[in-house]
Amino acid sequence: MKKSIYLFIILCAGLFQSCKKERELTVLKSVSFSSSLTANKSAVILSSATDTSSVVTFSWPAVSFPIKASVTYTLEVDVPADTVGAAAWSKATSVAVGNDVLSKSYKGKDLNDLALSMGIASGATGNLVFRVKAYQDRATYSKAVSLSVKTYQAQAVYPLLYIPGDYQGWSPSTAPTAAALLPKIYEAYIYIPAGGTNYFKMTSAKDWDHINYGDGGAGKISVDGNAAGLIAPASGYIQVSVNLNTNTWSATKTTWSILGDASPGGWSTDTQLVYNTATQVWTVTADMVSTGSFKFRANNAWTIDFGVDANGKLAYADSPVFGYNGTVNNITVPSSGNYTITLDLHDPSNYNYKLKKN
């Protein structure tokens, strides 16, 4: 009887030890990031020029889990106010990164779209907060980092308009185009040789079978296919615009020059550019100085003139079509010397200029 009791006690002790070991195996060991999430920049200023380039890269260390298997990483993004309190990170946007991937780069357009979607207004600067979730059989999170982002308003893409006229045989399929630089406000520069009627129209397609814009009288346009043509004020290099918000149009003859203390005439005398009908660009060769600056302007006046934006791209400073832009800067040359300067307005989607030192 004593032997049986002894065996029973040993058996229970063995079962107890077995249960204890099993309980130890089911307890999850803690896992964590060995170091912090990092970003290669603390602030990003976005523009259309950064759309296709990498603007920021986030990196983090691998997290070691007890089980040797792939770890899934997700980048979480939120605004600062939503990363604290009982509901912290509950409104975060999750961006899948992938298995065992330890970095995430954003191109400018993608980051701009993300920032706008999270409530940072167009053209405003705001903060986004990022953290990484590592997941296998459980989740662990990195410390968060903040990124200052200045957004921009991506230009809506509107269909081109075509500008057939007497000057090119009334052929929409081969006509120059006008682009919308602001919503439904179209502009183009066309060259009309002397000797014609100076009449033209605009079409919404490369044919006469869609919308045709003609003269509606008193500066208005008409979509009546039988309406008379629009007429330029003269032959030459003509700025043409149509505003489909107000159904108005305009046409202005232009010649172009440079003016500024970087140019031969300083701020008092325009240095004239010459138009080349073959290359469709305006050029001048002049001695320029790097200590000054200049702008391109039409008709020797400050009614239509170009400077450069923050990204160095040609931009209107003054325009009767698009208004005044006080953020546009003057243009400079990198070093003093003789330059061939080119102004190219033949593509309304890509106004540009070139400076070539001779």
C-alpha positions in Angstrom: 0.0 0.0 0.0 2.8 2.4 0.8 4.5 1.6 -2.5 1.4 2.4 -4.4 1.0 5.8 -2.6 4.7 6.5 -3.4 4.2 5.7 -7.1 1.1 8.0 -7.2 3.0 10.9 -5.7 5.9 10.5 -8.2 3.4 10.3 -11.1 1.6 13.5 -10.0 4.9 15.3 -9.5 5.9 14.3 -13.1 2.6 15.6 -14.4 3.0 18.9 -12.5 6.5 19.3 -14.0 5.2 18.5 -17.4 2.4 21.1 -17.1 4.8 23.7 -15.8 7.2 23.2 -18.8 4.3 23.4 -21.2 3.1 26.6 -19.6 6.5 28.1 -20.0 6.6 27.3 -23.7 3.3 29.1 -24.3 4.5 32.4 -22.8 5.4 34.8 -25.6 8.8 36.4 -25.3 8.9 40.1 -25.8 10.3 41.5 -29.1 11.2 45.0 -30.0 13.1 47.2 -32.4 16.8 47.4 -31.5 17.0 51.0 -32.6 14.7 53.8 -33.8 13.0 54.4 -37.1 15.0 57.1 -39.0 14.3 59.4 -41.9 17.0 60.9 -44.1 15.2 64.3 -43.9 13.3 66.1 -41.3 11.5 68.5 -43.7 10.4 68.2 -47.4 9.2 71.0 -49.7 7.2 69.5 -52.5 6.5 70.8 -56.0 5.7 69.4 -59.5 9.5 69.3 -60.1 9.8 66.6 -57.3 7.0 64.4 -58.6 9.1 61.6 -59.9 12.2 61.9 -57.6 12.7 60.4 -54.2 12.2 63.0 -51.5 12.5 61.1 -48.3 13.5 57.6 -47.2 12.6 55.8 -44.0 14.8 53.1 -42.6 14.6 50.7 -39.6 16.4 47.7 -38.2 15.2 44.1 -38.5 13.2 42.8 -35.6 14.2 39.3 -34.4 11.3 37.0 -33.5 11.8 33.6 -31.7 10.4 31.8 -34.8 12.7 31.9 -37.8 10.2 33.2 -40.5 9.6 36.3 -42.5 8.6 39.4 -40.7 6.0 41.7 -42.3 6.6 45.5 -42.0 4.0 48.2 -42.3 4.6 51.9 -42.2 1.9 53.8 -40.3 1.3 57.5 -40.9 -0.8 59.9 -38.8 -1.1 63.5 -37.8 0.4 64.5 -34.5 -2.9 65.1 -32.7 -4.0 61.5 -33.4 -0.9 59.9 -32.0 -1.7 60.5 -28.4 -4.5 59.5 -26.0 -6.6 56.4 -25.6 -7.3 56.3 -29.4 -3.7 56.9 -30.4 -2.9 55.8 -34.0 -6.4 54.5 -34.5 -6.9 56.8 -37.5 -3.4 56.1 -39.0 -3.0 55.3 -42.7 -1.2 52.0 -43.1 1.3 51.5 -46.0 2.3 47.9 -46.7 6.1 47.7 -47.1 6.6 43.9 -47.4 8.2 40.9 -45.9 11.7 41.6 -44.5 11.9 45.0 -46.2 13.7 47.5 -44.1 13.1 50.8 -45.9 10.5 52.8 -47.7 11.1 55.8 -50.0 8.5 58.3 -51.2 8.4 60.0 -54.5 7.3 63.6 -54.4 3.9 63.1 -56.0 3.1 60.1 -53.7 4.0 62.1 -50.6 2.1 65.1 -51.8 -1.0 63.0 -52.3 -0.6 61.4 -48.9 -0.2 64.7 -47.1 -3.2 66.2 -48.9 -5.3 63.2 -48.0 -4.4 63.6 -44.4 -5.6 67.2 -44.2 -2.5 69.3 -44.9 -3.9 72.1 -47.1 -2.5 72.7 -50.6 0.5 75.0 -50.4 0.7 74.7 -46.6 3.2 73.2 -44.3 2.3 70.6 -41.7 3.7 67.6 -39.8 3.1 63.9 -40.4 4.2 61.3 -37.9 5.5 57.9 -39.0 6.1 54.6 -37.2 6.8 51.0 -38.3 4.8 47.9 -37.3 6.7 44.6 -37.4 4.4 41.5 -37.4 4.9 37.8 -37.3 2.9 36.0 -34.6 2.5 39.3 -32.7 3.1 43.0 -33.4 5.7 45.4 -32.2 6.1 49.1 -33.1 9.0 51.4 -33.6 9.4 54.8 -32.0 7.8 57.5 -34.2 9.5 60.2 -36.2 8.0 63.5 -37.4 8.3 64.9 -40.9 7.5 68.5 -41.9 5.9 68.5 -45.4 5.0 71.5 -47.5 2.4 70.5 -50.1 1.5 71.9 -53.5 -1.5 71.9 -55.7 -1.0 69.4 -58.5 -2.2 71.0 -61.7 -5.3 69.3 -63.1 -4.9 67.9 -66.5 -7.3 69.3 -69.0 -7.6 68.3 -72.7 -5.7 70.5 -75.1 -7.5 72.9 -77.5 -6.4 73.2 -81.1 -6.0 76.6 -82.9 -6.6 76.2 -86.7 -6.7 79.3 -88.8 -6.1 80.9 -92.1 -2.4 81.2 -91.1 -2.0 77.4 -91.4 -4.7 76.3 -93.8 -7.6 75.8 -91.4 -6.3 72.3 -90.4 -7.1 71.2 -86.9 -5.0 68.1 -87.2 -1.8 70.1 -87.7 -2.7 73.2 -85.6 -0.8 74.5 -82.6 -2.3 73.8 -79.2 -3.4 75.7 -76.2 -3.0 74.3 -72.7 -4.9 75.1 -69.5 -2.4 76.6 -67.1 -5.2 77.2 -64.6 -8.5 75.3 -64.6 -10.3 75.9 -67.9 -8.1 78.9 -68.7 -6.2 78.2 -71.9 -3.2 80.0 -73.4 -0.9 79.6 -76.4 1.5 81.6 -78.5 1.1 81.3 -82.3 3.0 82.8 -85.2 0.7 84.3 -87.9 2.7 85.4 -91.0 1.8 88.6 -92.8 -0.5 88.5 -95.8 -3.5 86.5 -94.4 -6.8 87.4 -92.8 -5.5 86.7 -89.2 -8.7 84.7 -88.6 -8.6 81.5 -86.4 -10.8 79.3 -84.3 -10.3 76.8 -81.5 -11.4 73.2 -81.5 -11.7 70.6 -78.8 -10.3 67.9 -81.1 -8.1 67.6 -84.1 -11.1 67.9 -86.4 -14.2 70.0 -87.0 -16.6 67.3 -85.6 -16.5 68.3 -82.0 -16.7 71.7 -80.2 -15.6 74.7 -82.2 -15.1 78.0 -80.5 -15.8 81.1 -82.6 -16.7 84.7 -82.1 -19.6 85.4 -79.8 -19.2 89.2 -80.0 -18.0 91.6 -77.3 -15.0 89.5 -76.3 -17.1 86.4 -75.9 -16.7 83.0 -77.5 -19.5 81.0 -79.2 -19.8 77.2 -79.6 -22.0 77.7 -82.6 -20.2 75.9 -85.4 -21.4 78.6 -87.8 -20.0 81.5 -85.8 -17.4 83.7 -87.4 -13.7 83.2 -86.7 -11.8 85.0 -84.0 -9.4 87.6 -85.4 -5.9 88.5 -84.1 -5.1 92.2 -83.9 -2.2 91.8 -86.4 0.1 89.3 -87.9 3.2 88.3 -85.9 3.7 86.5 -82.6 0.3 86.3 -80.9 -0.6 85.4 -77.4 -4.0 83.7 -77.6 -6.2 82.9 -74.6 -9.6 81.5 -73.9 -11.4 81.3 -70.5 -14.0 78.6 -70.5 -15.1 79.7 -67.0 -16.3 83.1 -68.3 -16.5 82.2 -72.1 -14.1 85.1 -73.0 -11.1 85.2 -75.2 -8.2 87.5 -76.0 -5.4 87.9 -78.5 -2.3 90.2 -78.1 0.6 90.7 -80.5 3.9 90.4 -78.6 7.6 91.1 -79.2 10.1 90.0 -76.5 13.1 91.5 -74.7 15.1 91.2 -71.6 15.4 93.9 -69.0 17.4 94.1 -65.8 20.8 95.1 -64.3 22.3 91.8 -65.5 21.6 92.9 -69.1 23.3 95.5 -71.3 20.5 98.1 -71.0 20.1 97.8 -67.2 16.6 98.5 -65.9 16.1 101.4 -68.3 16.6 100.0 -71.9 15.2 96.7 -73.2 17.5 94.3 -75.0 15.4 92.9 -77.9 15.1 89.2 -78.8 14.6 88.0 -82.4 12.1 85.4 -83.4 13.2 82.4 -85.5 10.2 81.0 -87.4 12.1 77.7 -88.1 13.0 76.9 -84.5 10.0 78.8 -83.0 12.1 80.4 -80.3 13.2 83.9 -79.4 17.0 84.5 -79.0 19.5 87.2 -78.3 23.3 87.2 -77.7 24.4 89.7 -75.1 27.0 90.4 -72.5 25.5 89.6 -69.1 26.8 90.2 -65.5 26.3 87.7 -62.6 25.9 90.5 -60.0 22.5 91.6 -61.4 19.3 89.9 -62.6 16.7 90.2 -65.4 13.3 89.2 -66.6 11.7 88.4 -70.0 9.0 90.9 -70.9 6.6 91.5 -73.8 6.2 94.7 -75.7 8.7 96.6 -73.5 6.2 96.8 -70.6 5.4 95.1 -67.3 2.1 93.7 -68.5 3.3 90.3 -69.6 6.6 89.2 -68.1 8.4 86.0 -67.0 10.7 85.3 -64.1 11.4 81.9 -62.4 9.6 80.1 -59.6 11.2 78.5 -56.6 12.3 75.5 -58.7 13.9 77.6 -61.4 11.2 77.0 -63.9 10.0 79.9 -66.1 6.8 81.4 -64.7 4.6 84.4 -65.2 5.3 87.3 -62.9 2.6 89.5 -64.6 -0.1 88.3 -67.0 -3.5 89.8 -68.0 -4.7 86.2 -68.3 -3.4 84.6 -65.0 -2.8 87.7 -62.9 0.2 88.8 -60.8 2.4 86.4 -59.0 4.6 88.0 -56.3 6.5 84.8 -55.5 8.3 84.8 -58.9 12.0 85.7 -58.8 14.2 87.4 -61.3 16.6 85.4 -63.4 20.4 85.4 -63.0 23.4 84.1 -64.9 25.9 81.8 -63.1 28.9 83.9 -64.1 29.6 87.1 -66.1 30.2 86.8 -69.8 28.7 86.6 -73.3 25.5 84.5 -73.5 23.0 83.3 -76.1 19.7 83.5 -74.4 16.7 81.6 -75.7 13.0 82.0 -74.8 10.8 79.1 -76.0 7.0 79.5 -75.7 5.9 77.3 -78.6 4.8 74.4 -76.2 2.1 75.9 -73.8 2.7 73.0 -71.4 6.4 73.7 -71.2 7.4 77.3 -71.4 11.2 77.4 -70.8 14.4 79.4 -71.4 18.1 78.6 -71.9 21.3 80.4 -71.0 24.3 79.3 -73.1 27.7 80.9 -72.3 29.7 81.6 -75.5 
